[in-house]
Amino acid sequence: MRKERAMTDIRLSRPEEIPAQKRLWKTAFGDDDAFIDWFYDCRGPEAQTPVVLEDGAVVSMLTLLPHTLSLPDGGTASARYVYALATDPSARSKGYGRQLLRWTDAFLKEQGVDCLTIVPAEPSLFKFFATVDFTASFSTRKLELLKDMLEPLMEGDYAEPVEPADYNAIRNRLLEGVPAVHYPEQLIRLQQGMSAMSGGGLYRVVAGGMEGCAAAEYLEDGESVLFKELLLPPEQMGRGLAALEKRLPGRRCHVRTPAGWEGMKGSYLQPFAMLKWYDSGKEARWGAGTHGYMGLGFD
């Protein structure tokens, strides 16, 4: 007997579908309920969630998070960040992820949004997203070192917890002139909660008389600290890490900074995120080969 084909639809989700979205998220990614609930609490009213429905049931989704992109010439572009692209295991291999992204393109163009960003969850996905017109456009400079390789703490240097609004003010100031993603405060609050769940947090850092900021999370081993971003002048990075170590003890640290912040011995560049343009004029102003900085990524 021939099986009837499921009826499918793609549209923006409705409030009553949030419990179904959370169940799909947990099935697809295995995240704790506390993190999923925190995301929905922090994502803000401007976030939108396109969904694929099979016979009325949510089987695939993504969330669009608003942010701003600063251009190399000092201008800005409106942007959305594709987050939590997920498909139920029972509905995979049907092309729903690709269909959602194509639907999103049409929707955002109609809304007048300039561009779309995405952070591939693993290196192999850069190739997949390239097939739907994303280009690798964001890199980070990474550094990994053991804590006993850090400089000694210098007098006057320190790190202290900071709230999202203050963190964002420091972050935006330090990224002036850098082609970079700038987040609304509610997404910095999202990072604050993610960091706190691991035992880390958001910090203001003072090193060598210079002010910076850091978003830190402990990794699963409990002994390694990931600085999802550490923003300080490169010549003060070592002193800043020494100050942070007093707040975040462990054996090893992993550091991410903007691609152009050279001068850290042993650091290397790594592709981080991708970009798709809808506004050709702003795409030209961004320029081919630009290494933008996305920073947090909420990965």
C-alpha positions in Angstrom: 0.0 0.0 0.0 1.4 3.4 -1.0 2.2 5.7 1.9 0.6 9.1 1.6 3.0 12.0 1.3 3.2 14.4 4.3 1.8 17.9 3.9 4.5 20.4 4.5 4.6 24.1 5.1 7.3 26.7 5.9 6.4 29.8 7.9 7.3 31.8 11.0 6.5 30.0 14.2 3.7 30.9 16.5 4.0 31.4 20.3 2.1 28.2 21.1 4.7 26.2 19.1 7.6 27.1 21.5 7.2 23.9 23.6 7.6 21.9 20.3 10.6 23.9 19.4 12.2 23.2 22.7 11.6 19.5 22.3 13.1 19.5 18.9 16.1 21.5 20.1 16.8 19.0 22.9 16.4 16.0 20.5 18.7 17.6 17.9 21.5 19.0 20.2 21.0 17.3 23.6 21.3 20.6 25.5 20.1 20.9 29.1 16.7 22.3 29.7 18.2 25.1 31.7 20.2 26.3 28.7 17.3 26.0 26.3 15.0 27.9 28.6 17.7 30.6 29.1 18.0 31.0 25.4 14.3 31.6 24.9 14.4 34.0 27.8 17.2 36.1 26.4 16.7 36.0 22.6 14.6 39.1 22.6 11.3 40.1 20.9 13.0 40.8 17.6 14.2 37.2 17.2 12.2 35.2 14.7 11.9 31.4 14.2 11.0 30.0 10.8 9.8 26.4 10.9 9.0 23.5 8.7 5.9 21.6 9.5 4.9 18.1 8.5 1.2 17.5 8.9 1.1 20.4 11.4 4.1 19.2 13.5 7.3 21.2 13.8 10.1 19.0 12.3 12.7 21.6 11.4 13.6 25.1 12.6 16.1 27.9 12.9 16.2 31.1 14.8 17.2 34.5 13.4 19.0 36.7 16.0 19.4 40.4 15.2 22.7 42.1 15.2 24.7 44.8 13.4 27.8 44.5 11.2 30.4 47.3 11.2 31.9 47.7 7.7 35.6 48.5 7.0 34.8 52.0 5.9 33.0 52.8 9.2 29.4 52.2 8.0 27.0 49.6 9.3 24.8 46.8 7.9 21.7 45.2 9.4 22.1 41.5 9.9 20.6 38.3 11.2 22.4 35.4 12.7 21.2 31.9 11.9 21.2 30.0 15.2 20.1 26.5 16.2 19.3 25.1 12.7 17.8 21.8 13.7 15.8 19.0 12.0 14.2 16.1 13.8 16.0 12.8 13.1 12.9 11.3 11.7 12.7 14.1 9.1 16.3 14.3 8.0 17.5 13.7 4.4 14.5 15.6 3.0 16.3 18.8 2.4 14.4 20.8 5.0 17.5 22.7 6.3 18.2 23.9 2.7 14.6 24.8 2.2 14.5 26.8 5.4 17.6 28.7 4.4 16.1 29.5 1.0 12.8 30.6 2.6 14.8 32.8 5.0 16.6 34.5 2.1 13.3 35.5 0.5 11.9 36.6 3.9 14.9 38.8 4.9 15.2 40.4 1.5 11.6 41.4 1.7 12.3 42.8 5.2 15.2 44.9 3.9 17.9 43.1 6.0 21.4 43.6 4.5 23.0 40.3 5.3 22.9 36.9 7.1 25.6 35.2 9.3 26.1 31.7 10.5 28.6 29.8 12.6 29.1 26.2 11.3 29.0 23.8 14.1 31.9 21.8 12.7 34.5 22.4 9.9 32.8 20.0 7.4 29.7 22.3 7.4 31.6 25.2 5.8 31.2 23.2 2.5 27.5 22.7 3.0 26.7 26.3 3.7 28.9 27.4 0.7 26.3 25.6 -1.5 23.6 28.0 -0.2 25.7 31.1 -1.0 27.5 31.7 2.3 31.1 32.7 2.2 33.7 32.2 4.9 34.1 35.8 6.1 35.0 35.7 9.8 38.1 34.4 11.4 39.5 34.3 14.9 43.1 34.4 16.2 43.5 31.5 18.6 46.0 30.7 21.3 46.3 27.7 23.5 48.6 27.5 26.5 49.0 25.9 29.9 48.4 28.1 32.9 51.9 27.6 34.2 53.1 29.3 31.0 51.3 32.6 32.0 53.1 35.7 33.1 53.1 36.5 36.8 50.4 38.8 38.0 51.6 42.4 37.8 50.7 45.1 40.4 47.6 47.1 39.4 46.3 44.4 37.0 43.0 42.8 37.8 39.8 41.2 36.5 36.3 41.7 37.9 32.8 40.5 37.0 30.8 42.9 34.9 27.1 43.1 33.8 26.1 42.8 30.1 25.5 46.5 29.5 29.0 47.4 30.8 30.6 44.5 28.9 29.0 45.6 25.7 30.1 49.2 26.1 33.8 48.0 26.6 33.4 45.6 23.7 32.0 48.1 21.3 34.7 50.6 22.1 37.5 48.2 21.6 36.1 47.0 18.2 35.8 50.5 16.8 37.4 50.5 13.3 37.3 46.6 13.2 34.9 44.9 10.7 32.9 43.1 13.3 29.6 41.9 14.7 28.0 44.0 17.4 25.4 42.4 19.5 22.3 43.8 21.3 22.5 43.7 25.1 20.1 40.7 25.4 22.5 38.5 23.5 25.4 39.5 25.8 23.0 38.5 28.6 22.6 35.2 26.8 26.4 34.7 26.9 26.5 35.8 30.6 24.1 32.9 31.4 26.0 30.4 29.2 29.3 31.4 31.0 27.7 31.2 34.5 26.3 27.7 33.8 29.9 26.4 33.3 31.4 28.3 36.2 32.7 31.3 34.2 31.4 34.7 33.5 31.8 38.1 31.8 34.8 40.1 33.0 36.3 43.6 32.8 40.0 43.3 32.6 42.6 45.9 33.4 46.2 45.2 32.4 49.0 47.6 32.0 46.6 50.5 32.5 44.5 49.3 29.5 40.8 48.2 29.9 39.5 45.2 28.1 36.9 42.5 28.5 36.6 38.7 28.4 33.8 36.1 28.2 34.9 32.9 29.7 33.5 29.3 30.0 34.9 26.2 31.6 35.1 23.3 29.2 33.7 19.9 30.1 37.0 18.7 31.7 36.6 21.4 34.4 40.2 22.3 34.1 40.3 24.2 30.8 39.0 27.7 30.3 37.8 28.9 27.0 38.0 32.7 26.5 35.3 32.9 23.8 36.7 36.4 23.4 39.5 38.3 25.1 39.6 41.9 23.9 42.8 43.7 25.0 45.6 45.3 23.0 47.9 42.3 21.9 50.8 43.6 24.0 48.7 43.4 27.1 47.2 39.9 26.5 49.7 38.1 28.7 49.1 40.4 31.6 45.4 40.2 31.1 45.4 36.4 31.2 47.4 36.5 34.4 44.8 38.7 36.0 42.0 36.4 34.7 43.7 33.3 36.1 43.2 34.5 39.6 39.4 34.5 38.9 39.4 31.3 36.8 41.9 28.7 38.0 42.7 25.7 35.9 45.4 23.9 33.9 44.9 25.2 30.4 43.3 28.2 28.6 42.1 28.6 25.0 41.9 32.2 23.8 40.0 33.7 20.8 40.7 37.3 19.6 40.2 39.3 16.4 42.2 38.0 13.4 44.1 41.3 12.9 45.3 41.4 16.5 48.7 39.9 15.7 51.7 39.7 18.0 50.6 36.8 20.3 53.4 34.2 20.1 52.1 30.8 19.0 48.7 32.2 17.8 47.1 31.1 14.6 44.1 32.0 12.4 41.0 29.8 12.2 37.8 30.2 10.1 34.9 30.9 12.4 31.8 32.1 10.6 30.2 32.7 7.3 28.3 35.6 5.6 25.7 36.0 2.9 24.9 39.4 1.4 21.5 40.7 0.2 22.7 44.3 -0.4 25.3 44.3 -3.2 26.5 47.8 -2.4 27.3 46.9 1.2 28.9 43.7 0.0 31.3 45.7 -2.1 32.1 48.0 0.9 32.8 44.9 3.0 35.3 43.7 0.4 36.5 40.3 -0.7 39.0 38.8 1.6 38.0 40.8 4.7 38.6 38.9 7.9 35.7 40.1 10.1 35.3 39.3 13.8 32.2 37.7 15.2 33.6 36.8 18.6 31.1 35.1 20.8 29.1 33.1 18.4 27.2 31.4 21.3 28.7 28.1 20.2 
